[in-house]
């Protein structure tokens, strides 16, 4: 995977720069490039890139053509990855995973809904370095060079090197299409990071092409891991073709399975262990319905995780419904499948009806006694109920029941800190330094309780967290200090950073918090539904206290 990155501005054919707004919207109407007009480029495999704005959010292409700059993560092959097409003369076009081109409109809006990108049209974009508004970025040419050398979109039948079989206890079988015709041409198998000179022994790690059947060739078996086949067109080290691939483990006993399921019960996290995981820095693991494509990976930390961020001996995903699932391990930042394990999430064991009825009677008796004893302590009860915060945590998996089917008020999220803007850029510092990410597995209501509400299908790639330090729509604007929510809790000064899952319907919400360096950050969560009910509970508690 490429890790080349730089910061650029995007200039349209209208001479305007794309601008990332704090509320997550995109405007293409700036005459000059200031802080909000610069984007950090991260290059991905296959000539793709991501764009991260000044507020720490990724650019995202929506299926309806809307451009949003409000995603805190950019999972592989998601809506935040774009293919770069080089048009020459320092001009590029950006194509989304939906097959649409980004287009700058004359009215200053951005749309990602064009089927074609004619030369000289509104889809032409110029990358401009941060260091100079007149210096054009060379990112496009670098990306195109990468496309030419590592594009994987060819059909397998036309690939110069085809892998026929690659498992750990068998010879590696392959086919060479259009091999070089030099008498001393040869082929070798290498660990992916090895130099061409590290070829090993003849007939073990390399062979002359004149001595093999190029339609069904093989080299000696190798251990599981990342390998490459390299074809050299003469007796030296002039590379003719190269193919990187995975040798999969072929372990036979269940105790040595590559993926072991430790616990898979509905209403509990799915726990598993990965034996002999891939060593690539960008290797990752996902949980899928068994028939889902590898590209249907959902949201980070909910449906997939980087291996570098988990304990491979005791890993977990948020709870799943009962039924068939599969865990899949990928060896790099793309979809090179390393291992797969199909399994069933079991239903919880049924509770004995007699035990359940006994528990209900005990609960009613305890409730009656509690009500009698509670009356003298009503003031303490009210104070405790008003606090309403969770314990400090770095991640949370929360269920929404949504009994009325009208959507939920969601959660308010607090972090430790205070309302300051030391760099005077118009954004509270805690909003810039802390990244909160939230996803939801269920349906969601757009424009809830407005008379124009609409039920939308589940979308686990949708970001359901938004920045809000005060009232609705306040964002993190430090120019508006009125109503900024802060509180003192357990000896700590907390400040509101935003809300999650406003309008979400029944399902599971996953919330994580980290700093810009990737380290964990502690957050405190307030259930907004319970906060609203508090207004009804307190008067009832007071009358109960008076009656006592």
Residue pairs with C-beta under 8 A, 6 or more apart in sequence:
1 44
1 45
1 280
1 281
1 282
1 332
1 333
1 334
2 43
2 44
2 45
2 146
3 42
3 43
4 43
4 139
4 142
5 40
5 41
5 42
5 43
6 40
6 41
6 129
6 130
6 137
6 139
7 38
7 39
7 40
7 41
7 129
7 130
8 38
8 39
8 41
8 127
8 128
8 129
8 130
8 137
8 139
9 17
9 18
9 33
9 37
9 38
9 39
9 127
9 128
9 130
9 133
10 17
10 18
10 37
10 39
10 51
10 125
10 126
10 127
10 128
11 17
11 33
11 125
11 126
11 128
12 18
12 28
12 104
12 122
12 124
12 125
12 126
13 104
13 120
13 121
13 122
13 124
14 28
14 104
14 106
14 122
15 31
16 28
16 29
16 30
16 31
16 104
16 108
17 28
17 30
17 31
17 32
17 33
17 37
17 128
18 26
18 27
18 28
18 30
18 37
18 39
18 104
18 110
19 26
19 27
19 28
19 29
19 30
19 36
19 37
20 26
20 36
20 37
20 39
20 53
20 54
20 55
20 57
20 59
20 69
21 27
21 36
21 69
22 55
22 426
22 427
22 467
22 475
22 476
22 477
23 70
23 473
23 475
24 57
24 68
24 69
24 70
24 466
25 68
25 69
26 59
26 67
26 68
26 69
26 109
26 110
27 108
27 109
27 110
28 104
28 105
28 108
28 109
28 110
29 108
30 36
30 37
32 133
33 128
33 130
33 133
35 54
35 425
36 53
36 54
36 55
37 54
38 54
38 130
39 51
39 52
39 53
39 54
39 59
40 51
40 52
41 49
41 50
41 51
41 127
41 139
42 49
42 50
42 52
42 74
43 49
43 139
43 142
43 143
43 146
44 50
44 76
44 81
44 333
45 150
45 152
45 332
45 333
45 334
46 83
46 147
46 150
46 151
46 152
46 153
46 334
47 83
47 84
47 143
47 144
47 146
47 147
47 151
48 81
48 82
48 83
48 84
49 81
49 82
49 84
49 94
49 139
49 143
50 58
50 59
50 74
50 80
50 81
50 82
51 58
51 59
51 82
52 58
52 59
52 74
53 59
53 69
55 69
55 427
55 431
55 432
56 72
56 432
56 435
56 516
57 69
57 70
57 71
57 72
58 69
58 71
58 72
58 73
58 74
58 80
59 67
59 68
59 69
59 71
59 80
59 82
60 67
60 68
60 69
60 70
60 71
60 79
60 80
60 463
61 67
61 79
61 80
61 82
61 96
61 97
61 98
61 100
61 102
61 112
62 68
62 79
62 112
63 79
63 98
64 113
65 100
65 111
65 112
65 113
66 111
66 112
67 102
67 110
67 111
67 112
70 463
70 466
71 79
71 80
71 463
72 435
72 436
72 437
72 463
72 465
73 80
73 299
73 300
73 437
74 80
74 81
75 297
75 298
75 299
75 300
75 304
75 461
76 284
76 297
76 333
76 334
76 335
77 97
77 295
77 297
77 334
77 335
78 97
78 297
78 461
79 96
79 97
79 98
79 461
81 97
82 94
82 95
82 96
82 97
82 102
83 94
83 95
83 96
84 92
84 93
84 94
84 139
84 140
84 143
84 144
84 147
85 92
85 93
85 94
85 95
85 117
86 92
86 140
86 141
86 143
86 144
87 93
87 117
87 119
87 124
90 126
90 127
90 136
90 140
91 124
91 125
91 126
91 140
92 124
92 125
92 126
92 127
92 140
93 101
93 102
93 117
93 123
93 124
93 125
94 101
94 102
94 125
95 101
95 102
95 117
96 102
96 112
98 112
99 115
100 112
100 113
100 114
100 115
101 112
101 114
101 115
101 116
101 117
101 123
102 110
102 111
102 112
102 114
102 123
102 125
103 110
103 111
103 112
103 113
103 114
103 121
103 122
103 123
104 110
104 122
104 123
104 125
105 111
105 122
106 122
114 122
114 123
116 123
117 123
117 124
126 136
127 136
127 137
127 139
127 140
128 134
128 135
128 136
128 137
129 135
129 136
129 137
152 334
156 162
158 177
159 177
159 243
160 176
160 177
160 178
160 231
160 240
160 241
160 243
161 174
161 175
161 176
161 177
161 229
161 231
161 241
161 242
161 243
162 174
162 175
162 177
163 172
163 173
163 174
163 229
163 243
163 245
164 173
164 174
164 175
164 216
165 171
165 172
165 173
166 172
166 173
166 227
166 245
166 246
166 247
166 248
167 247
167 248
167 249
167 250
168 221
168 222
168 223
168 224
168 247
168 248
168 249
168 250
168 251
169 221
169 250
170 221
170 250
171 218
171 219
171 220
171 221
172 189
172 218
172 219
172 220
172 221
172 222
172 227
172 229
172 247
173 216
173 217
173 218
174 217
174 218
174 219
174 229
174 243
175 214
175 215
175 216
175 217
176 187
176 209
176 214
176 215
176 217
176 231
176 241
179 185
179 209
179 214
179 231
179 240
180 209
180 231
180 232
180 233
180 234
180 240
182 233
182 234
182 235
183 210
184 208
184 234
184 235
185 208
185 209
185 210
185 231
185 232
185 233
185 234
185 240
186 206
186 207
186 208
186 209
186 231
186 232
186 235
187 206
187 207
187 209
187 212
187 217
187 219
187 229
187 230
187 231
187 232
188 199
188 200
188 205
188 206
188 207
188 219
188 229
188 230
188 232
189 205
189 206
189 219
189 222
189 227
189 228
189 229
189 230
190 196
190 198
190 199
190 205
190 227
190 228
190 229
190 230
191 198
191 225
191 226
191 227
191 228
192 226
192 227
192 228
192 244
196 230
196 232
196 237
196 239
197 237
199 205
199 206
200 206
203 220
204 219
204 220
205 219
205 220
206 219
207 217
207 219
209 231
212 218
219 229
222 247
223 247
224 246
224 247
224 248
224 249
224 250
224 276
225 246
225 247
225 278
225 279
226 244
226 246
226 278
226 279
226 280
226 331
227 244
227 245
227 246
227 247
228 242
228 243
228 244
228 245
229 242
229 243
229 245
230 239
230 241
230 242
230 243
231 239
231 240
231 241
231 242
232 238
232 239
232 240
233 239
233 240
245 336
246 278
246 331
246 336
246 337
246 338
248 338
248 339
249 258
249 276
249 339
251 257
251 258
251 275
256 275
257 275
257 341
258 274
258 275
258 276
258 329
258 339
258 341
259 272
259 273
259 274
259 275
259 327
259 329
259 339
259 340
259 341
260 272
260 273
260 274
260 275
260 341
261 270
261 271
261 272
261 327
261 341
261 343
262 271
262 272
262 273
262 314
263 269
263 270
263 271
264 270
264 271
264 320
264 325
264 343
264 344
264 345
264 346
265 345
265 346
265 347
265 348
266 319
266 320
266 321
266 322
266 345
266 346
266 347
266 348
267 319
267 348
268 319
269 316
269 317
269 318
269 319
269 397
270 287
270 316
270 317
270 318
270 319
270 320
270 325
270 327
270 345
271 314
271 315
271 316
272 315
272 316
272 327
272 341
273 312
273 313
273 314
273 315
274 285
274 307
274 312
274 313
274 315
274 329
274 339
277 283
277 307
277 312
277 329
277 338
278 307
278 329
278 330
278 331
278 332
278 338
280 331
280 332
281 308
282 306
282 332
282 333
283 306
283 307
283 308
283 329
283 330
283 331
283 332
283 338
284 304
284 305
284 306
284 307
284 329
284 330
284 333
285 304
285 305
285 307
285 310
285 315
285 327
285 328
285 329
285 330
286 294
286 297
286 298
286 303
286 304
286 305
286 327
286 328
286 330
287 303
287 304
287 317
287 320
287 325
287 326
287 327
287 328
288 294
288 296
288 297
288 303
288 325
288 326
288 327
288 328
289 296
289 324
289 325
289 326
290 324
290 325
290 326
290 342
294 328
294 330
294 335
294 337
295 335
297 303
297 304
298 304
298 439
298 460
298 461
299 439
299 460
299 461
299 462
299 510
300 437
300 439
301 395
301 437
301 439
301 510
301 512
302 317
302 318
302 439
302 441
302 460
302 508
302 510
303 317
303 460
305 315
305 317
307 329
318 397
318 508
318 510
319 397
319 508
320 345
321 345
322 344
322 345
322 346
322 347
323 344
323 345
324 342
324 343
324 344
324 345
325 342
325 343
325 344
325 345
326 340
326 341
326 342
326 343
327 340
327 341
327 343
328 337
328 339
328 340
328 341
329 337
329 338
329 339
329 340
330 336
330 337
330 338
331 337
331 338
371 544
372 548
374 381
374 544
374 548
375 544
375 545
375 547
375 548
376 545
376 548
378 541
378 542
378 544
378 545
378 548
381 541
382 538
382 541
382 542
385 534
385 537
385 538
385 541
386 534
386 538
387 489
388 526
388 527
388 530
388 531
388 534
389 414
389 487
389 489
389 524
389 525
389 526
390 396
390 524
390 525
390 526
391 524
392 522
392 523
392 524
393 522
393 523
393 524
393 525
394 512
394 513
394 514
394 520
394 521
394 522
394 523
395 510
395 511
395 512
395 513
395 520
396 509
396 510
396 511
396 512
396 523
396 525
397 508
397 509
397 510
398 411
398 508
398 509
398 510
398 511
398 525
399 507
399 508
399 509
400 408
400 440
400 442
400 501
400 504
400 505
400 506
400 507
400 508
400 509
401 506
402 408
402 442
402 504
402 505
402 506
405 505
406 445
406 448
406 449
406 453
407 444
407 445
407 448
407 449
407 453
407 502
407 503
407 504
407 505
408 501
408 502
408 503
408 504
408 505
408 528
408 529
409 502
409 528
409 529
409 531
409 532
410 464
410 499
410 500
410 501
410 502
410 503
410 504
410 509
410 528
411 499
411 500
411 501
411 509
411 511
411 525
411 526
411 527
411 528
412 485
412 496
412 498
412 499
412 525
412 526
412 528
412 531
413 436
413 465
413 496
413 497
413 498
413 499
413 500
413 511
413 513
413 523
413 524
413 525
413 526
414 485
414 487
414 489
414 494
414 495
414 496
414 497
414 523
414 524
414 525
414 526
415 430
415 434
415 494
415 495
415 497
415 513
415 521
415 522
415 523
415 524
416 492
416 493
416 494
416 495
416 522
417 429
417 430
417 493
417 494
417 495
418 430
418 486
418 493
418 495
419 428
419 469
419 478
419 481
419 484
419 486
419 495
420 428
420 429
420 430
421 427
421 428
421 429
421 478
422 429
423 429
426 477
426 478
426 479
427 476
427 477
427 478
428 469
428 476
428 477
428 478
428 495
430 495
430 497
431 467
431 469
431 476
431 497
431 498
432 476
432 516
433 515
433 516
434 497
434 513
434 514
434 515
434 516
434 521
435 513
435 514
435 515
435 516
436 465
436 497
436 498
436 500
436 511
436 512
436 513
436 523
437 463
437 465
437 511
437 512
437 513
437 514
438 463
438 464
438 465
438 500
438 501
438 509
438 510
438 511
438 512
439 460
439 461
439 462
439 463
439 464
439 509
439 510
440 458
440 460
440 462
440 464
440 501
440 504
440 507
440 508
440 509
440 510
441 458
441 460
441 507
441 508
441 509
442 458
442 504
442 505
442 506
442 507
442 508
443 455
443 456
443 457
443 458
443 505
443 506
443 507
444 455
444 456
444 458
444 459
444 462
444 464
444 501
444 503
444 504
444 505
445 453
445 454
445 455
445 456
445 503
445 504
445 505
446 453
446 454
446 456
446 503
447 453
447 454
447 503
448 502
448 503
453 503
455 505
458 507
464 500
464 501
464 502
464 504
464 509
465 498
465 499
465 500
465 501
465 511
466 498
466 499
466 500
466 502
467 475
467 476
467 497
467 498
468 474
468 475
468 476
468 496
468 497
468 498
468 499
469 475
469 476
469 484
469 485
469 495
469 496
469 497
469 498
470 480
470 482
470 483
470 484
470 485
470 496
471 483
474 480
474 483
476 497
484 495
484 496
485 495
485 496
486 493
486 494
486 495
486 496
487 494
488 494
489 524
494 524
497 523
499 528
500 509
500 511
501 509
502 528
511 523
511 525
513 520
513 521
513 522
513 523
514 520
514 521
515 521
